[in-house]
Amino acid sequence: MTIDDAEELFLRDCKLRNLSPHTLNYYIEDLRYFKKHCPVKFIDQVTQDVYEKFIVDEMDAGKKASSLNTRIRGLRVFFKFCAEREYMEGFTIKLLKATKEIKEPYTDAELLRLLARPRSTAWTEWRMWAAVNYLIATGNRVGTVLDVKIRDIDFNENTIHLRTTKNRRQQIVPLSKSLKSVLKDYLRTWEHNIDDYLFPSLAGGQLSRSSFQRDLTHYNRTRGVTKTSAHLFRHTFAKNFILAGGGIIQLQALLGHSTMD
C-alpha cells in the first residue's frame, strides 16, 4: 500500500472519530512534510531505521527538539494506525528530550499599548483591538474565540457561552466589566445580527486562524510590540490571574484544562 493510500484511510478514520478540522489539518501537514523529506513510496518501507534517519536528518538541519516533538506526535498516531491495520510493521516512537522553555508573557507596558482604544476609523483595527481585549480577559484559545458568535455574549447575565473548545466541552465563562464595555463599543462600529461571528472576516464569514494571526501580527507591530503570538495571551492571562490572587482550581476551570498538569 502506498503512503498516500494509507493516509486516505487514516484521514477517513479520523473523520469517523469526529476529530476537529484543526486536528485533521495538523495530521495532513505532518504527513505532507514527512513525504516530502522521506523518499519512500510504500508504507511498509517505513521501518524504524528509515524513521530514525528522518529524525536525525531533521536534527542535523538545525530543527529544535521541541519543534520536532510536535511533528513526531502526529506521525506517531499515523504509524500506530497503520501498524494496527497491518499495513506496516510497528515500531517504538519516543519523543526527544527537550528543554522546556519558559514563555515570556506580554508585559504590563506592552498590554497598555495593545489594549489602548483605537484612534483610527479602520474597522480592522477596531476588530483586532476588541479581539486582543477579549483574549487577555478570558484566556480562551484562538480556535474557541473565532467560533464565538454575538448571540453567545450575554450582556445581561455577564457571561460568554463557549460552544467550541479543545476538549469538546461547552463552557460558560464570566464576562468582565471592562471586556463588556469594550465589546459594546466595538459592536457599535458595524452592522450585525446575533448570528454573526463576534470577530468575522471582512466578507462576513468566519475568520481563519491564519488570517487572524496575520492581522494580529500587523496590529501588534503597529503598536510597537514585537511579540505577536496569539496563544501568548493565554499564558499572560494565566500569570495575571494567579498574581491577582486567583486560585489554581479556578484557573484550571477557566482555561478548560482536563487535568491539573
C-alpha positions in Angstrom: 0.0 0.0 0.0 1.3 3.5 -0.9 1.7 6.1 1.8 -0.9 8.2 0.0 -3.5 5.4 0.2 -2.7 4.8 3.9 -3.1 8.5 4.5 -6.5 8.5 2.8 -7.7 5.6 5.0 -6.2 7.3 8.1 -8.0 10.6 7.5 -11.2 8.7 6.8 -10.9 7.1 10.2 -10.2 10.5 11.8 -13.4 11.8 10.3 -15.3 8.8 11.6 -14.0 9.6 15.1 -15.3 13.2 14.5 -11.9 14.9 15.1 -11.8 18.6 14.6 -10.8 20.2 11.3 -7.9 21.8 13.1 -6.6 18.3 14.2 -7.1 16.9 10.6 -5.1 19.8 9.2 -2.4 19.1 11.7 -2.1 15.5 10.6 -2.2 16.4 6.9 0.6 18.9 7.4 2.7 16.4 9.3 2.3 13.7 6.6 2.9 16.2 3.8 6.2 17.2 5.4 7.2 13.6 6.1 6.5 12.5 2.5 8.5 15.5 1.2 11.6 14.7 3.3 11.5 10.9 3.4 11.8 9.4 -0.1 9.7 6.2 0.3 6.6 5.4 -1.7 5.1 2.4 0.2 4.0 2.4 3.8 5.7 -0.9 4.6 9.0 0.7 3.6 8.8 2.9 6.7 10.9 1.0 9.2 12.5 2.1 12.4 15.8 2.8 10.6 14.0 4.9 7.9 12.1 6.8 10.6 15.2 7.4 12.7 17.2 8.6 9.7 14.4 11.1 9.0 14.6 12.4 12.6 18.4 12.6 12.6 18.4 14.5 9.3 16.0 17.0 10.8 18.2 17.5 13.8 21.3 17.9 11.6 19.3 20.6 9.7 19.0 22.5 12.9 15.4 21.7 13.9 14.7 22.2 17.6 13.7 19.2 19.7 10.5 20.9 20.8 9.5 21.6 17.1 10.4 18.0 16.2 8.3 16.6 19.0 5.3 18.4 17.6 5.9 16.6 14.3 6.6 13.3 16.0 3.3 13.3 17.9 1.3 13.5 14.6 3.4 10.8 12.8 3.2 8.5 15.8 -0.6 8.5 15.6 -0.5 7.7 11.9 2.1 5.0 12.1 0.2 3.3 15.0 -2.9 3.3 12.9 -1.0 1.7 10.0 0.6 -0.9 12.3 -2.8 -1.8 13.9 -4.3 -2.3 10.4 -1.2 -4.4 9.5 -0.2 -2.1 6.6 3.3 -1.9 8.1 5.4 -3.4 10.9 5.0 -1.4 14.1 8.0 0.1 16.0 8.5 2.3 19.1 8.5 6.0 18.6 9.7 8.2 21.5 9.7 11.9 21.9 13.0 13.7 22.0 14.3 15.1 25.3 13.8 18.8 25.0 14.5 21.8 27.3 11.2 23.3 28.4 11.5 27.0 27.6 9.7 29.5 29.8 7.4 31.5 27.6 7.8 35.2 28.4 4.3 36.7 28.6 3.2 40.1 27.5 4.5 42.7 29.9 2.2 45.3 31.5 3.8 48.0 29.3 3.1 46.0 26.2 -0.5 45.4 27.3 -1.1 49.1 27.8 -0.2 49.7 24.2 -2.2 46.8 22.9 -5.4 47.5 24.9 -5.5 51.2 24.2 -8.6 52.3 22.4 -8.0 52.9 18.6 -7.8 56.4 17.3 -8.3 55.5 13.7 -11.5 54.7 11.9 -10.2 51.5 10.3 -12.7 48.7 11.2 -10.0 46.0 11.1 -8.1 47.8 13.8 -11.2 48.0 16.0 -11.8 44.3 15.4 -8.3 43.4 16.5 -8.5 45.8 19.4 -11.6 44.1 20.7 -10.1 40.6 20.0 -6.9 41.4 21.9 -9.0 42.7 24.8 -11.1 39.5 24.6 -8.0 37.2 24.6 -6.4 38.8 27.6 -9.7 39.0 29.6 -10.7 35.3 29.0 -7.6 33.3 28.3 -9.6 31.5 25.5 -7.8 29.6 22.8 -7.9 31.3 19.3 -9.9 28.4 17.8 -12.6 29.0 20.5 -12.6 32.7 20.1 -13.1 32.5 16.3 -16.2 30.3 16.8 -17.9 32.8 19.2 -21.0 34.4 17.8 -22.6 37.6 19.0 -25.6 35.6 20.5 -23.1 33.8 22.8 -22.4 37.1 24.6 -25.0 37.6 27.4 -24.7 41.3 28.4 -27.4 40.9 31.0 -26.0 37.9 32.8 -22.4 38.9 32.1 -21.4 35.6 30.7 -19.9 34.1 27.5 -21.1 30.8 26.1 -18.1 28.9 24.6 -19.6 26.3 22.2 -16.3 25.1 20.7 -13.5 24.1 22.9 -10.5 21.8 22.5 -11.9 19.1 24.8 -15.4 19.4 23.2 -17.0 20.5 26.4 -19.1 23.7 26.2 -18.3 26.2 28.9 -19.9 29.3 30.4 -17.2 31.8 31.4 -17.6 35.3 33.1 -17.8 38.5 31.0 -15.8 41.1 32.9 -17.0 44.7 33.2 -14.0 46.0 31.2 -14.5 43.5 28.4 -18.2 44.2 28.4 -17.5 47.9 27.8 -15.0 47.1 25.0 -17.4 44.7 23.2 -20.2 47.2 23.3 -18.0 49.9 21.8 -16.8 47.5 19.2 -20.3 46.3 18.2 -21.3 49.9 17.6 -18.7 50.1 14.7 -20.6 47.8 12.3 -24.0 46.5 11.4 -24.6 43.0 12.6 -27.1 40.4 13.8 -26.9 38.0 16.7 -26.0 35.1 14.5 -22.8 36.8 13.1 -19.4 35.8 14.3 -18.1 38.1 17.0 -14.8 38.6 15.1 -15.8 38.0 11.4 -13.8 38.3 8.2 -14.3 41.3 6.0 -16.7 39.2 3.9 -18.7 38.5 7.0 -17.8 34.8 7.4 -15.7 33.1 9.9 -12.1 34.4 10.2 -9.5 31.8 9.6 -6.7 31.2 12.1 -4.0 32.2 9.6 -5.8 35.5 8.8 -6.3 36.2 12.5 -2.6 35.6 13.2 -1.6 37.8 10.2 -3.8 40.6 11.4 -2.7 40.3 15.0 1.0 40.5 13.9 0.3 43.7 12.0 -1.7 45.1 14.9 1.0 44.4 17.5 3.8 45.7 15.4 2.0 49.0 14.5 1.7 49.5 18.3 5.4 48.9 18.9 5.1 45.4 20.3 7.4 42.8 18.8 5.7 39.8 20.4 3.0 38.5 18.0 1.8 35.2 19.4 -2.0 34.9 19.9 -1.5 31.9 22.3 0.8 34.1 24.4 -2.3 36.0 25.6 -3.5 32.7 27.2 -0.2 32.4 29.1 -0.4 36.1 30.1 -4.0 35.6 31.3 -2.9 32.7 33.5 0.0 34.5 35.0 -2.0 37.7 35.8 -4.9 35.6 37.2 -2.6 33.9 39.7 -0.8 37.2 40.6 -4.1 38.8 41.2 -4.9 36.2 43.8 -6.9 33.7 41.7 -6.9 30.0 42.7 -5.3 27.3 40.7 -8.6 25.2 40.6 -10.5 28.3 39.3 -7.8 28.8 36.7 -8.0 25.2 35.5 -11.7 25.6 35.0 -11.5 28.9 33.2 -8.8 27.6 30.8 -10.8 24.4 30.2 -7.9 22.0 31.2 -9.0 18.5 31.9 -6.2 17.9 34.4 -4.1 19.9 36.8 -1.0 19.1 34.8 
